[in-house]
Amino acid sequence: MMLSPLNQRRLRNFRAHRRAFWSLIIFSVLFGLSLLAEVVANDKPIIVSYRGELYMPVYRFYPETTFGGDFRTEAIYKDPAVQCLIRTGGREECWDDDPEAVEKEAAETGMVSGEKIEKGWMIWPPIPYSYRTINNVGTAPSAPDRNHWLGTDDTARDVLARVIYGFRISVQFALIVTFVASVIGIAAGAVQGYFGGRTDLIVQRLMEIWSSTPSLYVIIILFAILGRSFWLLVFIVILFGWPALTGVVRAEFLRTRNFEYVRAARALGVNDRTIMFRHILPNAMVATLTMLPFVITGAISTLASLDYLGYGLPSSAPSLGELALQGKQNLQAPWLAFTAFFTFSIMLSLLVFIFEGVRDAFDPRKVFK
């Protein structure tokens, strides 16, 4: 698909903005790794080979009976008994535990006596812990070591695994909220600014009433009735977040609606929707994009704040806000507070730099060499 000359110039401007360009690359790598969190940090193997068949436990449920066990519950792959079943092809005895079985198996297969008989294998993620895996060895929270690179929290869960999963859910939450709230806010601001008059007055008064509604009370009430969930939180934040861009877009449409090219389009019979979104909105994009970093960082901060206060995601979900709360409650474990601080700092800084480059790329007055 060929880009128009205008979009080619915008792309060149963005690439020339070195800080934004490299921030986009770094953020894309981090977000891409977080999207693959199940194969990066998990207490289940990525691939299991058993009797010539391949299984992917990170994405599918397999009962223990699949590997020759006795239980129909999901296999616990770190259990030595399950590992023995996979390694020996489902035999009830392992060569390590039963020397006579080893001699018999060696005679049947023609292998040298005492040689290991491997019929299956497993490939584990680089971090063999999920965000909910509890390591009962030692005290909690425990300091960083070779097993837990960022230590464990106060319930003995691996901090690095929770950061990876928490980073993904925070960015996904912010992107969904920003996209939907921006579409609603831009449409409302465009209608206000373009038509003006009574339409502008009525919508403005309704927005003032809506903005004065205490959102935290609404969140508490709805969570008490419906329970805490990711999508309910997304819906509530969008419900109260869409007016963020309305004022900026409204001001740009009020300024632009009487320009000569708009009057000419009206005289030629162009419909209002085409004039609003094809001719006026592109000129309002610079001011709109200036506000987007605040919208997306505000969404991340809102999620973290609600999690910190206990009104965010379910308690079992990986949460950076909950990690910050643990850092406050466990001052003897400074790695928790430092991890939360640096995660938020890096994430928000990269997003601000990226949108700064996008804003400058859409600004016709900015030319980079």
C-alpha positions in Angstrom: 0.0 0.0 0.0 1.5 3.3 -1.1 1.5 6.2 1.2 0.4 9.7 0.1 3.1 12.4 -0.2 1.7 14.0 3.0 1.9 10.8 5.0 5.4 10.1 3.6 6.5 13.5 4.9 5.0 12.7 8.3 6.7 9.3 8.4 10.1 11.0 7.5 9.6 13.6 10.3 8.8 10.9 12.8 11.9 8.9 11.9 14.0 12.0 12.1 12.8 12.6 15.6 15.4 10.3 17.1 14.1 10.2 20.7 10.6 9.3 19.6 11.8 6.8 17.0 14.1 4.9 19.4 11.4 5.1 22.1 9.0 3.4 19.8 11.5 0.6 19.1 12.2 0.0 22.7 8.6 0.1 23.7 7.6 -2.2 20.9 10.2 -4.7 22.0 9.1 -4.5 25.6 5.4 -4.7 24.7 6.1 -7.6 22.3 7.8 -9.6 25.0 4.9 -8.9 27.3 2.4 -10.2 24.7 4.4 -13.4 24.8 4.4 -13.5 28.6 3.1 -17.1 28.7 6.3 -18.3 26.9 8.6 -15.9 28.8 7.4 -16.4 32.4 5.3 -19.5 33.2 5.3 -22.4 35.6 4.3 -24.7 32.7 6.7 -25.9 30.0 6.4 -24.3 26.5 6.5 -27.6 24.7 6.3 -31.2 26.0 7.2 -34.2 23.9 5.5 -37.4 25.1 5.5 -40.6 23.2 6.3 -38.8 19.9 3.5 -36.3 20.4 4.0 -32.6 21.0 1.9 -30.7 23.6 1.8 -26.9 24.5 0.8 -26.6 28.1 1.2 -22.8 28.1 -1.9 -22.5 25.9 -3.9 -25.7 26.5 -5.2 -27.7 29.5 -3.8 -31.2 29.8 -4.9 -33.5 32.6 -2.3 -35.7 34.3 -3.9 -38.8 32.7 -2.6 -37.5 29.3 0.9 -38.4 30.5 0.0 -41.7 32.2 -1.0 -40.3 35.6 -3.9 -41.1 37.8 -5.6 -37.7 38.2 -7.9 -35.8 35.8 -6.9 -32.5 37.1 -4.3 -30.4 35.3 -0.8 -31.8 35.4 1.6 -30.1 37.8 4.7 -30.1 35.5 7.1 -29.2 38.3 6.0 -32.3 40.3 8.9 -34.9 40.1 6.3 -37.6 39.6 4.8 -35.9 36.5 8.3 -35.2 35.1 9.2 -38.8 35.6 6.0 -39.9 33.7 6.9 -37.6 30.8 10.5 -38.6 30.7 9.9 -42.3 30.8 6.9 -42.4 28.5 4.3 -43.0 31.3 6.0 -45.8 33.1 5.0 -46.1 36.8 8.6 -46.6 37.9 11.6 -44.4 37.1 15.1 -45.8 36.3 16.5 -43.6 39.1 14.3 -45.3 41.7 14.2 -48.9 40.5 17.5 -50.5 39.3 15.8 -53.8 38.3 13.4 -51.9 36.0 16.5 -50.2 34.4 18.1 -53.6 33.7 14.9 -55.0 32.3 14.3 -51.9 30.1 17.9 -52.0 28.9 17.7 -55.7 28.0 14.5 -55.1 26.0 15.8 -52.1 24.1 19.4 -53.2 23.7 20.7 -50.2 25.6 23.7 -50.3 27.9 23.0 -51.2 31.5 22.6 -48.0 33.6 22.1 -45.7 30.6 19.3 -43.2 31.0 16.1 -44.1 29.1 14.5 -40.8 27.9 11.2 -41.0 26.0 10.0 -37.5 26.6 11.3 -34.0 27.2 10.2 -30.5 28.2 11.3 -27.0 27.2 10.8 -24.5 30.0 10.4 -20.7 29.7 13.4 -18.5 30.7 11.5 -17.6 33.9 9.9 -20.7 35.3 7.3 -18.8 37.3 3.9 -17.4 36.4 2.5 -14.2 38.0 0.5 -16.4 40.4 3.1 -19.0 41.2 3.9 -19.2 44.9 7.4 -20.3 45.9 7.2 -21.7 49.4 10.9 -22.0 49.8 12.4 -19.4 52.3 10.9 -16.2 53.6 8.7 -13.7 51.8 9.4 -11.2 50.5 12.9 -12.5 49.6 15.7 -10.5 48.0 16.7 -10.9 44.4 18.8 -14.0 43.6 19.6 -16.3 40.7 16.2 -17.9 40.9 14.2 -14.7 41.3 15.9 -11.9 39.5 13.8 -9.2 41.1 13.0 -11.0 44.3 9.6 -12.1 45.5 6.7 -10.2 47.0 5.1 -10.7 50.4 3.2 -13.8 49.2 6.3 -15.4 47.7 5.4 -14.7 44.0 8.1 -13.8 41.5 8.3 -10.1 41.0 9.7 -10.1 37.5 6.9 -12.4 36.3 4.3 -10.1 37.8 6.0 -7.1 36.2 5.9 -8.7 32.8 2.2 -9.6 33.0 1.4 -6.3 34.8 3.1 -4.3 32.0 1.0 -6.1 29.4 -2.3 -5.6 31.1 -1.5 -1.9 31.9 -0.6 -1.1 28.3 -3.6 -3.0 26.9 -5.9 -1.2 29.3 -4.4 2.2 28.4 -4.6 1.6 24.6 -8.2 0.4 24.7 -9.3 3.3 27.0 -7.4 5.9 24.9 -8.7 4.7 21.6 -12.4 4.4 22.5 -12.4 7.6 24.7 -10.6 9.5 21.9 -13.1 8.5 19.3 -16.1 9.5 21.5 -14.4 12.7 22.7 -13.3 13.8 19.2 -16.8 13.1 17.8 -18.5 15.1 20.6 -16.0 18.0 20.2 -16.4 18.1 16.5 -20.2 18.3 16.7 -20.0 21.0 19.3 -17.5 23.2 17.4 -18.9 22.7 13.9 -22.6 23.4 14.6 -22.1 25.7 17.6 -25.1 27.7 18.9 -27.7 25.8 20.8 -26.1 22.4 20.1 -22.8 23.6 21.6 -24.6 25.1 24.6 -26.6 22.0 25.5 -23.7 19.6 25.1 -21.4 21.8 27.1 -23.8 22.0 30.0 -24.3 18.2 29.9 -20.6 17.7 30.0 -20.2 20.0 33.0 -22.8 18.0 34.9 -21.2 14.7 33.8 -17.7 15.8 34.7 -18.8 16.8 38.2 -20.0 13.2 39.0 -17.6 11.5 41.5 -16.2 8.6 39.4 -14.6 6.9 42.4 -18.0 6.5 44.1 -19.5 5.0 40.9 -16.6 2.5 40.7 -17.1 1.4 44.3 -20.9 1.0 43.8 -20.6 -0.9 40.5 -17.8 -3.2 41.9 -19.9 -3.9 44.9 -22.8 -5.0 42.7 -21.1 -6.6 39.7 -17.7 -7.5 41.1 -14.3 -6.4 40.0 -13.3 -7.2 36.4 -11.0 -5.8 33.7 -13.8 -5.0 31.2 -16.0 -3.3 33.7 -13.1 -1.1 34.8 -12.4 -0.3 31.1 -16.1 0.7 30.6 -16.1 2.9 33.7 -12.9 4.7 32.8 -14.1 5.3 29.3 -17.4 6.6 30.6 -15.7 9.3 32.6 -12.6 9.8 30.4 -14.0 10.7 27.0 -14.4 14.5 27.8 -10.6 14.9 28.0 -10.2 15.7 24.3 -13.6 17.3 23.7 -12.6 20.8 24.7 -9.5 20.9 22.5 -11.3 19.6 19.4 -14.3 21.9 20.0 -11.9 24.9 20.1 -10.2 23.9 16.9 -13.5 23.4 15.1 -14.9 26.7 16.4 -11.7 28.4 15.0 -11.7 26.6 11.7 -15.4 26.3 10.7 -15.5 29.8 9.1 -12.3 29.5 7.0 -12.6 30.0 3.3 -12.1 26.4 2.3 -14.9 25.3 4.6 -17.3 28.0 3.2 -16.3 26.9 -0.3 -17.0 23.2 0.5 -20.5 24.2 1.8 -21.2 26.2 -1.3 -20.3 23.2 -3.4 -22.8 21.1 -1.5 -20.4 18.9 0.4 -22.2 17.3 3.3 -21.4 18.2 6.9 -19.8 14.9 7.8 -17.3 15.1 5.0 -16.4 18.7 5.9 -16.0 17.8 9.6 -13.9 14.7 9.3 -12.1 15.1 6.0 -11.3 18.8 5.9 -11.5 20.3 9.4 -10.3 17.3 11.6 -6.9 16.9 10.0 -6.1 20.6 10.9 -7.2 19.9 14.5 -5.0 16.8 14.8 -1.9 18.6 16.1 -3.8 20.0 19.1 -5.5 16.6 19.6 -2.2 14.7 19.5 -0.7 17.1 22.0 -3.3 15.9 24.5 -3.0 12.1 23.7 0.2 11.5 25.9 -1.8 12.9 28.9 -4.7 10.7 28.1 -2.8 7.5 27.8 -0.5 8.1 30.8 -3.6 9.2 32.7 -5.2 5.8 31.9 -2.2 3.9 33.2 -2.0 6.1 36.3 -5.8 5.6 36.9 -5.4 1.8 36.8 -2.4 1.9 39.1 -4.1 4.3 41.5 -7.3 2.1 41.7 -5.2 -1.0 42.2 -3.2 0.8 44.9 -6.5 1.7 46.7 -7.9 -1.7 46.3 -10.7 -0.7 43.7 -9.0 -1.9 40.5 -8.4 -5.3 39.0 -9.3 -8.5 40.8 -6.8 -9.4 43.6 -5.5 -12.4 41.6 -4.6 -10.3 38.6 -1.0 -9.0 38.0 -1.0 -5.4 39.0 1.7 -2.8 39.0 -0.3 -0.7 41.4 -0.6 -3.6 43.8 3.2 -4.0 43.6 3.6 -0.3 44.5 1.3 -0.9 47.5 3.5 -3.8 48.6 6.6 -1.6 48.4 4.9 0.8 50.8 3.9 -1.9 53.2 7.2 -3.7 53.1 9.9 -1.0 53.6 12.3 -3.7 54.6 12.1 -5.0 51.0 13.2 -1.9 48.9 13.4 -3.9 45.7 9.6 -3.9 45.5 9.3 -0.1 45.6 12.3 0.4 43.2 10.8 -2.1 40.7 7.5 -0.4 40.7 9.1 3.1 40.4 11.4 2.2 37.5 8.7 0.2 35.7 6.3 3.2 35.8 9.0 5.7 34.9 10.3 3.8 31.9 6.8 2.9 30.6 5.4 6.5 30.9 8.5 8.2 29.6 8.6 6.0 26.5 4.9 6.7 25.8 5.3 10.4 26.2 8.4 10.5 23.9 6.5 8.4 21.2 3.5 10.7 21.2 5.7 13.7 21.2 7.2 12.5 17.9 3.7 11.7 16.5 2.6 15.3 17.4 5.6 16.9 15.7 5.2 14.6 12.6 1.6 15.9 12.1 2.6 19.5 12.7 3.3 21.2 9.2 5.5 23.8 10.9 7.9 21.1 12.1 10.6 20.0 9.6 13.3 17.6 10.6 16.5 16.9 8.7 
